[in-house]
């Protein structure tokens, strides 16, 4: 079999950790590997001779320089369309570093409700684990894994079958739909992973920006309180109301809101780090902790690729069902055309018996 170069995770090496892990909940499903083995078996590589056209030097044509890669450009387009904002508002948010277009609650709901508790996510990861273990077989460093590093997920589309007719990811998507989703090919078929647009938005968030905004808000509130106190001192008693009561009420409520936002941010930050640890994600070189960008970028790319194949496979399944239905109709029509009617006797005896 072709190998799958993932980072193996074995649970016995994680026993010192009290936190729960996603791989403790995932079980490898029972799979028929016959077709899979034919597609992804290792074949001898034949040396190919270079065509004559490759040996001829060609004049270089002018190429258009792109500042963004195709994937990055597509991701930016997805974000802009998903925000449902005017272009001027988006421009203002970028220039002024205003991240209010996305909120903290969206981020927290995404990784708590969808990633950690989504049944579709668990099933897909279970399939990747099962097929990956089968490909790696008895390999000492990659085989018999209880789990794997998430960084392999965006690379599944690059693992090709022996005849290069399809990728490992396309096969996993097809197997999932045909064996785990009863609504495959129907309108009510639900995408099993978080939506790529939500994942992209989450990948752009930074807890440092939220903390910076809250510190600035707290500083501005203190300035506001100081300025209000100056107005109280310099104003005559008959001119203080209703300004004083309104300002005191505003400042008091603002302090409560400030404290609530700080608590919410602390809880969201803690919950995110727990989620990253739940998926055995480790910080990159130079990072003190796992960032939303590192974590959600992996999921965004994987979910985008998965959704592309998911749409195509759903369409294919629908076409197959339509053909099956048409074939059934043709068979029924064929039977009705060739129905044999009972033969009635038309001889002399039959006529005499009818008269009697």
JOQUI-V440406 format. One record per backbone hydrogen bond with DSSP energy under -0.5 kcal/mol. CO is the residue of the C=O (numbers start at 1). NH is the residue of the N-H. E is the energy in kcal/mol with one decimal. If there is no record, write none. Layout:
co=CO nh=NH e=E
co=CO nh=NH e=E
//
This chain:
co=3 nh=5 e=-0.5
co=4 nh=6 e=-2.0
co=6 nh=8 e=-0.8
co=7 nh=149 e=-1.8
co=9 nh=146 e=-2.2
co=9 nh=147 e=-1.6
co=10 nh=13 e=-1.2
co=11 nh=14 e=-2.0
co=12 nh=15 e=-0.7
co=14 nh=17 e=-1.7
co=21 nh=24 e=-1.4
co=22 nh=25 e=-1.4
co=22 nh=26 e=-1.0
co=31 nh=33 e=-0.8
co=33 nh=37 e=-2.9
co=34 nh=38 e=-1.6
co=35 nh=39 e=-1.9
co=36 nh=40 e=-2.6
co=37 nh=41 e=-0.6
co=39 nh=162 e=-3.6
co=40 nh=2 e=-2.5
co=44 nh=46 e=-0.5
co=51 nh=54 e=-1.4
co=51 nh=55 e=-0.7
co=52 nh=55 e=-1.0
co=52 nh=56 e=-0.7
co=69 nh=73 e=-2.9
co=70 nh=74 e=-2.3
co=71 nh=75 e=-2.4
co=72 nh=76 e=-2.4
co=73 nh=77 e=-2.0
co=74 nh=78 e=-2.3
co=75 nh=79 e=-2.3
co=76 nh=80 e=-2.4
co=77 nh=81 e=-2.1
co=78 nh=82 e=-2.0
co=79 nh=83 e=-1.6
co=80 nh=84 e=-0.6
co=80 nh=85 e=-0.6
co=86 nh=90 e=-2.0
co=87 nh=91 e=-2.5
co=88 nh=92 e=-2.4
co=89 nh=93 e=-2.2
co=90 nh=94 e=-2.2
co=91 nh=95 e=-2.7
co=92 nh=96 e=-2.4
co=93 nh=98 e=-2.4
co=94 nh=97 e=-0.8
co=97 nh=99 e=-0.8
co=99 nh=102 e=-1.2
co=103 nh=107 e=-1.2
co=104 nh=108 e=-2.3
co=105 nh=109 e=-2.6
co=106 nh=110 e=-1.7
co=107 nh=111 e=-1.7
co=108 nh=112 e=-1.9
co=109 nh=113 e=-1.9
co=109 nh=114 e=-0.9
co=110 nh=114 e=-0.9
co=110 nh=115 e=-1.6
co=111 nh=116 e=-1.2
co=114 nh=118 e=-0.9
co=118 nh=122 e=-1.7
co=119 nh=123 e=-2.2
co=120 nh=124 e=-2.4
co=121 nh=125 e=-2.5
co=122 nh=126 e=-2.0
co=123 nh=127 e=-1.9
co=124 nh=128 e=-2.3
co=125 nh=129 e=-2.4
co=126 nh=130 e=-2.2
co=127 nh=131 e=-2.7
co=128 nh=132 e=-2.4
co=129 nh=133 e=-2.3
co=130 nh=134 e=-1.8
co=131 nh=135 e=-2.1
co=132 nh=136 e=-2.2
co=133 nh=137 e=-1.3
co=136 nh=139 e=-2.5
co=139 nh=143 e=-1.8
co=147 nh=9 e=-2.1
co=149 nh=152 e=-1.6
co=150 nh=153 e=-1.8
co=152 nh=155 e=-1.1
co=152 nh=156 e=-0.6
co=153 nh=156 e=-1.2
co=155 nh=158 e=-1.5
co=156 nh=159 e=-1.0
co=156 nh=168 e=-0.7
co=156 nh=169 e=-1.1
co=158 nh=160 e=-0.8
co=159 nh=168 e=-2.7
co=161 nh=164 e=-1.7
co=166 nh=161 e=-2.6
co=167 nh=171 e=-1.8
co=168 nh=172 e=-2.3
co=169 nh=173 e=-2.6
co=170 nh=174 e=-2.2
co=171 nh=175 e=-2.8
co=172 nh=176 e=-2.5
co=173 nh=177 e=-2.4
co=174 nh=178 e=-2.3
co=175 nh=179 e=-1.4
co=176 nh=180 e=-2.6
co=176 nh=181 e=-0.9
co=177 nh=181 e=-0.5
co=180 nh=182 e=-0.6
co=181 nh=184 e=-1.3
co=183 nh=186 e=-2.3
co=186 nh=189 e=-1.4
co=195 nh=199 e=-2.0
co=196 nh=200 e=-2.4
co=197 nh=201 e=-2.2
co=198 nh=202 e=-2.2
co=199 nh=203 e=-1.9
co=200 nh=204 e=-0.8
co=201 nh=204 e=-0.9
co=202 nh=205 e=-1.2
co=206 nh=209 e=-0.5
co=206 nh=210 e=-1.4
co=207 nh=211 e=-2.5
co=208 nh=212 e=-2.4
co=209 nh=213 e=-2.4
co=210 nh=214 e=-2.3
co=211 nh=215 e=-2.2
co=212 nh=216 e=-2.2
co=213 nh=217 e=-2.4
co=214 nh=218 e=-2.3
co=215 nh=219 e=-2.2
co=216 nh=220 e=-2.8
co=217 nh=221 e=-1.9
co=218 nh=222 e=-1.8
co=219 nh=223 e=-2.1
co=220 nh=224 e=-2.3
co=221 nh=225 e=-2.3
co=222 nh=226 e=-2.3
co=223 nh=227 e=-2.6
co=224 nh=228 e=-2.2
co=225 nh=229 e=-1.9
co=226 nh=230 e=-1.7
co=227 nh=231 e=-1.8
co=228 nh=232 e=-2.1
co=229 nh=233 e=-1.9
co=230 nh=234 e=-2.2
co=231 nh=235 e=-1.3
co=236 nh=239 e=-1.4
co=236 nh=240 e=-0.6
co=237 nh=240 e=-1.0
co=240 nh=244 e=-2.6
co=242 nh=246 e=-2.3
co=243 nh=247 e=-2.6
co=244 nh=248 e=-2.6
co=245 nh=249 e=-2.2
co=246 nh=250 e=-2.3
co=247 nh=251 e=-3.0
co=248 nh=252 e=-2.2
co=249 nh=253 e=-2.2
co=250 nh=254 e=-2.4
co=251 nh=255 e=-2.1
co=252 nh=256 e=-1.6
co=253 nh=257 e=-2.6
co=254 nh=258 e=-2.4
co=255 nh=259 e=-2.2
co=256 nh=260 e=-2.3
co=257 nh=261 e=-2.4
co=258 nh=262 e=-2.1
co=259 nh=263 e=-2.3
co=260 nh=264 e=-2.6
co=261 nh=265 e=-2.5
co=262 nh=266 e=-2.2
co=263 nh=267 e=-2.5
co=264 nh=268 e=-2.5
co=265 nh=269 e=-2.7
co=266 nh=270 e=-2.3
co=267 nh=271 e=-2.7
co=268 nh=272 e=-2.3
co=269 nh=273 e=-2.1
co=270 nh=274 e=-2.0
co=271 nh=275 e=-2.0
co=272 nh=276 e=-2.5
co=273 nh=277 e=-2.1
co=274 nh=278 e=-2.1
co=275 nh=279 e=-1.5
co=276 nh=281 e=-3.1
co=277 nh=280 e=-1.7
co=278 nh=22 e=-2.8
co=284 nh=287 e=-2.3
co=291 nh=295 e=-2.3
co=292 nh=296 e=-2.8
co=293 nh=297 e=-1.7
co=294 nh=298 e=-0.9
co=295 nh=299 e=-1.2
co=296 nh=300 e=-2.8
co=297 nh=301 e=-2.3
co=298 nh=302 e=-2.1
co=299 nh=303 e=-2.9
co=300 nh=304 e=-2.3
co=301 nh=305 e=-2.2
co=302 nh=306 e=-2.7
co=303 nh=307 e=-2.4
co=304 nh=308 e=-1.7
co=305 nh=309 e=-1.8
co=306 nh=310 e=-2.5
co=307 nh=311 e=-2.4
co=308 nh=312 e=-1.7
co=309 nh=313 e=-2.8
co=310 nh=314 e=-2.2
co=311 nh=315 e=-2.1
co=312 nh=316 e=-2.2
co=313 nh=317 e=-2.7
co=314 nh=318 e=-2.2
co=315 nh=319 e=-2.2
co=316 nh=320 e=-2.2
co=317 nh=321 e=-2.2
co=318 nh=322 e=-2.2
co=319 nh=323 e=-2.3
co=320 nh=324 e=-2.3
co=321 nh=325 e=-2.4
co=322 nh=326 e=-2.4
co=323 nh=327 e=-2.3
co=324 nh=328 e=-2.2
co=325 nh=329 e=-2.1
co=326 nh=330 e=-2.2
co=327 nh=331 e=-2.3
co=328 nh=332 e=-2.2
co=329 nh=333 e=-2.4
co=330 nh=334 e=-2.4
co=331 nh=335 e=-2.0
co=332 nh=336 e=-1.9
co=333 nh=337 e=-1.6
co=334 nh=338 e=-1.2
co=336 nh=339 e=-0.8
co=339 nh=341 e=-0.6
co=347 nh=351 e=-1.7
co=348 nh=352 e=-2.4
co=349 nh=353 e=-2.5
co=350 nh=354 e=-1.9
co=351 nh=355 e=-1.7
co=352 nh=356 e=-2.1
//
